[in-house]
Amino acid sequence: MGDGEDRIRHEGEELKGKAKEKAGEATDNEQAQAEGRSEQAKGSLKKAGDKLKDAAEDARNAFKK
């Protein structure tokens, strides 16, 4: 799977978590709220990893010049 597809999937995971959290709030379901926050955190961490990969690639490319 390409980097672009990973980024889209990670963003989707974060958005899915936000939706689940809001649905849990609307239905007063604490478990759904917690699961939503967890999914958001996973998506955010994966997005941070994507940014680190980009920074490492940029640094590698800067030394190749």
C-alpha positions in Angstrom: 0.0 0.0 0.0 1.3 3.4 -0.9 2.0 6.3 1.4 -0.9 8.3 0.1 -3.3 5.4 0.8 -1.9 5.1 4.3 -2.4 8.8 5.0 -6.0 8.6 3.8 -6.6 5.5 5.9 -5.1 7.2 9.0 -7.2 10.3 8.5 -10.3 8.1 8.1 -9.5 6.2 11.3 -9.2 9.5 13.2 -12.5 10.8 11.7 -14.2 7.5 12.5 -13.1 7.9 16.1 -14.5 11.4 16.3 -17.8 10.2 14.9 -18.0 7.3 17.3 -17.2 9.5 20.2 -19.9 12.0 19.3 -22.4 9.2 18.8 -21.5 7.9 22.3 -22.1 11.4 23.7 -25.4 11.6 22.0 -26.5 8.2 23.3 -24.8 8.6 26.7 -22.7 5.5 25.9 -19.4 5.9 27.8 -17.9 2.8 26.1 -18.5 4.2 22.6 -17.0 7.5 23.7 -13.9 5.8 25.1 -13.5 3.7 21.9 -13.9 6.8 19.8 -11.2 8.6 21.7 -8.9 5.5 21.4 -9.5 5.4 17.6 -8.7 9.1 17.3 -5.5 8.6 19.3 -4.4 5.7 17.1 -5.1 7.8 13.9 -3.2 10.7 15.3 -0.2 8.6 16.2 -0.2 7.1 12.8 -0.4 10.5 11.2 2.6 11.6 13.3 4.5 8.6 12.1 3.7 9.6 8.5 5.1 13.1 9.2 8.3 11.6 10.7 8.7 9.4 7.6 8.4 12.5 5.5 11.0 14.4 7.5 13.4 11.5 7.3 12.9 11.2 3.6 13.5 15.0 3.2 16.7 14.8 5.3 17.9 11.8 3.2 17.3 13.7 0.0 19.0 16.8 1.3 22.2 14.8 1.8 22.0 13.2 -1.7 22.4 16.6 -3.4 
